[in-house]
Amino acid sequence: MLKPQGESDNSDGQRFLATDGGELTVFGGYNDVLHWTLEYTLKTYSADLVGQKGKITYQVIKKDWAVFSGDDGERTEFYGKIFIRNDQFYIFELTYKKEYKNKYSEIVERISKCFTPGI
C-alpha cells in the first residue's frame, strides 16, 4: 500500500507514498550537539503537519518517546511517534486524507507497535 520512494539524499530516512495520497516518512538523526528535549522535538517536527489552521488533538510524552496526532485544519490528519535514545532520535510521521481515517487507523496502530529505535 505504501510504496518506498528510496532513501533520502542525506541517508537519514525514507518516504513511502500511497495512491490515495497517504504518506509515511521515517527518519532519524543525531541529537548529540543540539540536545533537543522530547517536547521540543515534537513541537518542531509537528509544526509543518499542523500548519496555520491545524492542531494537535492527542499527545503522550514519556521518558524517551512520544506520540502525537491531529489535523492541518483542512483535509489532512496525521500521526507521529518519536524516540530519543543515546543522543539519537527516530521519527515516523503518517499523513492521510480525513476521509480515509478508518482505513489508516489500522495502519497507524500496526506501524506504531513495530516502530522501535535502532539502538
N, C-alpha and C positions, 0 to 999 in steps of 0.2 A: 504494500500500500504506500509506504513512504520510500521513495527511491533515492539512493545515495547520489550526491552531486560531486563527489570527490573531495579529497582533503583540501582544506583551505591553503592558500599560498604560504602562510607562515606556519603551517603544520600544527595548528593548535585545536583543530576540530573539523567538523563536517556538517553540512546541511542535507536534509532529506526532504523531498517535496512529494506531495500527494496531488492527484489530478483534480481533487475538489478544492484546492487552494490551501490545504493544511501544510504546515512547515514545522519541521523539527530541527533545531540547531543544538549541537552538542559540542562543547569546547572546554578548555581548561587553560591554566596558566600558573605562573609563579606569583606568589604573594610575599616573597621574601624581602622585597625592597619597600613596597607600599604598606604592608601590614594592615590591609583593609579589614575592618570588622565584618562579621556576617551581615549585620544590619546595613552597613554602608554598601556592601557588595550587592545585597538585594535591592536597595534603593537605586543604585547606579544601573544595574542591568535591567530592572523592570521599567525604568523611566521611558525608554523607547517604546515598550509594549503598551504602556498606559497612554502615552501621547498627551495631547492637550485636553481631551474631554473624558478620558477614562479614569479608572480607579482600580486599586487592588481591593478585592472583596473578601479575600481569605489569605491569611498568612500564619505560619507557625515557625518560630525561631527557637532552635535548641542550641546546645553547646557547640556543635560543629556542623550543623546542617540546618537548612531552612526550606520551606515550600511556600509557594505563593500562587495565587490565581486572581483573575479579574478580567476586565474588558477594556477596549480602547474607546468606549463611549459611542461607538458606531456599529460596525458589523463583525468585529473580531473579538474572540475570547482567547485567553492564554493561561498556561500553567507552567510553572518552572520549579526546579529543585536545584539547590546549591549545597555543595560540601566544601568546607575548608579544613584541610588537614596537612600537617607537616609543611607549612608555607606554600601550599598549592591549593588552587581552587578548581572545582569541577562543576559544570553547569549544564543543564539542559533546559530548553525553552520550547514549548509546543504552542503554536498558534493555529487557530481554525475559525471558520465562519460560524457565527452563532447558530445558524440553522442545523449545523451538524454536531451540536453539543452532545446528544445522546450517543452518537457514534464514537466521538472522541473521548467520552468519559471512560470507556473501557480501555482505550489505548493509553490514556493518561495513567490509569491505575496499573496497567501492566508495565509500562516503562518506568514509572516511579518505583515499583517494587524491585526491579532488576538493576536500576541505576545506582551504582556504588562507586566510591572513589577507587582509583587505581593503586593506591598505596595503603 
